[in-house]
Amino acid sequence: MGYDCVVCAKQVPDTKNITGQAMKDDGTVNRAALPAVFNPEDLHALETALDIRDRFGGTVTVITMGLPKACQVLRDALYRGADRAILITDRRAAGSDTLATSYILSTAIRKLAPDIVLCGRQAIDGDTAQTGPQIAEKLDFTLISYLEELQALEDQTIRVKRNVGNGWEVVEARLPVLLTVMNTANTPRPSGAKRIMRFKKAKAPAEVAGEVAAQMPQAGKPEQAAETKNRCDALAAKGLLIDQWDLSTIEADLAWCGLAGSPTKVHRIQAIVLAGGQYRQFQPTDESVGELVGELIRDHTIG
Ligand SMILES: Cc1cc2nc3c(=O)[nH]c(=O)nc-3n(C[C@H](O)[C@H](O)[C@H](O)COP(=O)(O)OP(=O)(O)OC[C@H]3O[C@@H](n4cnc5c(N)ncnc54)[C@H](O)[C@@H]3O)c2cc1C
């Protein structure tokens, strides 16, 4: 029988590999200066899902919400063993905060009716760690965050070890569940050479349309659309057309999407670069810790 898993994977700027000015003058992230990568903890979520499928049977579907170039993470997931990949892309989703992102992702996931949804614990760009728990709430799935180890999966019940910061907790829950996975949970498997050869030409329709527009700039829109359809049909015949859903496909309420569905207002983004000497060390003694806490209360960091 097996378990159907959906993995949420986000394409993020590689904050460890900055090739230019990371922040623009207006304080927003300069995405063009940062190579795009698979969000690191999402690779561990994918590995957990692949392990579940390999041990207990079932399927692994990977979904990402983003621009067409986010298909790169979907191809990467196919190279590593995912069964299906879905791109959720729509201009009307632009400006989505975590509330709108989790609404859109949960609406798409509901269509897939999985037993287990897996997210990374946190994305390295937005960094909120809110999206997974918000998806669980919207789907009414049990949330198990900070997964370190999958211990058992039997009779629609899962048992996992979760990290609680200063120790571990073993919890059991009935499916369906949403798991957020830590980077200490496993070692993601590498891409398989045969799967790279098989899926390297897999594309979503939006990527094909972009390619056609670049190659046939003089052609009119109807001609470009016809060529896009021909190329998509050819890819579909070979099992290489990546599914693409928009907000209409998933029947999303537009009031909950994009800027309209995003109550978060970003007041200011600030790049903080610590120079040598701008930190202080405190000894692990009661007196020193008391001094640190006193200072943090006085400058209103805590309290
Ligand atoms: C006002 C506002 C406007 C914004 N506008 C934009 C915008 O126009 N374009 C833009 O790219 N971002 C935008 N963002 C950022 C965007 O809201 C967040 O990146 C997104 O909601 C995910 O939050 P996070 O990065 O904190 O992820 P976290 O909550 O830290 O992510 C946890 C996990 O959730 C899953 N996940 C998160 N996002 C996705 C995704 N997109 N697809 C699949 N899985 C996912 C992954 O498994 C990830 O590991 C905006 C944010 C705000 C506050």
The ligand as a MOL file (V3000), in Angstrom:
LIG
                    3D

  0  0  0     0  0            999 V3000
M  V30 BEGIN CTAB
M  V30 COUNTS 53 58 0 0 0
M  V30 BEGIN ATOM
M  V30 1 C 5.5650 41.3780 2.6320 0
M  V30 2 C 6.3530 40.2720 2.0260 0
M  V30 3 C 6.4350 40.1690 0.6550 0
M  V30 4 C 7.1650 39.1410 0.0710 0
M  V30 5 N 7.2350 39.0480 -1.2840 0
M  V30 6 C 7.9130 38.0720 -1.8570 0
M  V30 7 C 7.9990 37.9630 -3.2830 0
M  V30 8 O 7.4380 38.7670 -4.0000 0
M  V30 9 N 8.7240 36.9320 -3.8160 0
M  V30 10 C 9.3540 36.0210 -2.9950 0
M  V30 11 O 10.0030 35.0940 -3.5030 0
M  V30 12 N 9.2800 36.0860 -1.6490 0
M  V30 13 C 8.5840 37.0850 -1.0640 0
M  V30 14 N 8.5200 37.1700 0.2810 0
M  V30 15 C 9.1690 36.1200 1.0650 0
M  V30 16 C 8.1980 34.9650 1.2400 0
M  V30 17 O 7.0920 35.3520 1.9680 0
M  V30 18 C 8.8370 33.8680 2.0320 0
M  V30 19 O 10.0400 33.5220 1.4160 0
M  V30 20 C 7.9480 32.6290 2.0760 0
M  V30 21 O 6.7150 32.9490 2.6400 0
M  V30 22 C 8.5460 31.5040 2.8750 0
M  V30 23 O 8.9050 31.9620 4.1510 0
M  V30 24 P 10.3450 31.6570 4.6560 0
M  V30 25 O 11.3100 32.0020 3.5830 0
M  V30 26 O 10.5130 32.2880 5.9740 0
M  V30 27 O 10.3380 30.0790 4.7500 0
M  V30 28 P 10.2750 29.1650 6.0420 0
M  V30 29 O 8.9600 29.3270 6.6890 0
M  V30 30 O 11.5020 29.3470 6.8590 0
M  V30 31 O 10.3320 27.7840 5.2440 0
M  V30 32 C 10.0800 26.5520 5.9000 0
M  V30 33 C 9.8550 25.5070 4.8670 0
M  V30 34 O 8.6450 25.7620 4.1650 0
M  V30 35 C 8.7710 25.3070 2.8070 0
M  V30 36 N 8.6410 26.4430 1.8810 0
M  V30 37 C 8.7440 27.7600 2.1590 0
M  V30 38 N 8.5350 28.4900 1.0500 0
M  V30 39 C 8.3030 27.6160 0.0430 0
M  V30 40 C 8.0360 27.7470 -1.3600 0
M  V30 41 N 7.9710 28.9200 -1.9520 0
M  V30 42 N 7.8410 26.6140 -2.0790 0
M  V30 43 C 7.9020 25.4020 -1.4980 0
M  V30 44 N 8.1620 25.2160 -0.1900 0
M  V30 45 C 8.3560 26.3040 0.5720 0
M  V30 46 C 10.1580 24.6820 2.6970 0
M  V30 47 O 10.0490 23.3070 2.9810 0
M  V30 48 C 10.9170 25.4020 3.8010 0
M  V30 49 O 12.0500 24.6960 4.2730 0
M  V30 50 C 7.8290 38.1940 0.8880 0
M  V30 51 C 7.7460 38.3050 2.2760 0
M  V30 52 C 7.0270 39.3260 2.8410 0
M  V30 53 C 6.9900 39.4150 4.3420 0
M  V30 END ATOM
M  V30 BEGIN BOND
M  V30 1 1 1 2
M  V30 2 1 2 3
M  V30 3 2 2 52
M  V30 4 2 3 4
M  V30 5 1 4 5
M  V30 6 1 4 50
M  V30 7 2 5 6
M  V30 8 1 6 7
M  V30 9 1 6 13
M  V30 10 2 7 8
M  V30 11 1 7 9
M  V30 12 1 9 10
M  V30 13 2 10 11
M  V30 14 1 10 12
M  V30 15 2 12 13
M  V30 16 1 13 14
M  V30 17 1 14 15
M  V30 18 1 14 50
M  V30 19 1 15 16
M  V30 20 1 16 17
M  V30 21 1 16 18
M  V30 22 1 18 19
M  V30 23 1 18 20
M  V30 24 1 20 21
M  V30 25 1 20 22
M  V30 26 1 22 23
M  V30 27 1 23 24
M  V30 28 2 24 25
M  V30 29 1 24 26
M  V30 30 1 24 27
M  V30 31 1 27 28
M  V30 32 2 28 29
M  V30 33 1 28 30
M  V30 34 1 28 31
M  V30 35 1 31 32
M  V30 36 1 32 33
M  V30 37 1 33 34
M  V30 38 1 33 48
M  V30 39 1 34 35
M  V30 40 1 35 36
M  V30 41 1 35 46
M  V30 42 1 36 37
M  V30 43 1 36 45
M  V30 44 2 37 38
M  V30 45 1 38 39
M  V30 46 1 39 40
M  V30 47 2 39 45
M  V30 48 1 40 41
M  V30 49 2 40 42
M  V30 50 1 42 43
M  V30 51 2 43 44
M  V30 52 1 44 45
M  V30 53 1 46 47
M  V30 54 1 46 48
M  V30 55 1 48 49
M  V30 56 2 50 51
M  V30 57 1 51 52
M  V30 58 1 52 53
M  V30 END BOND
M  V30 END CTAB
M  END
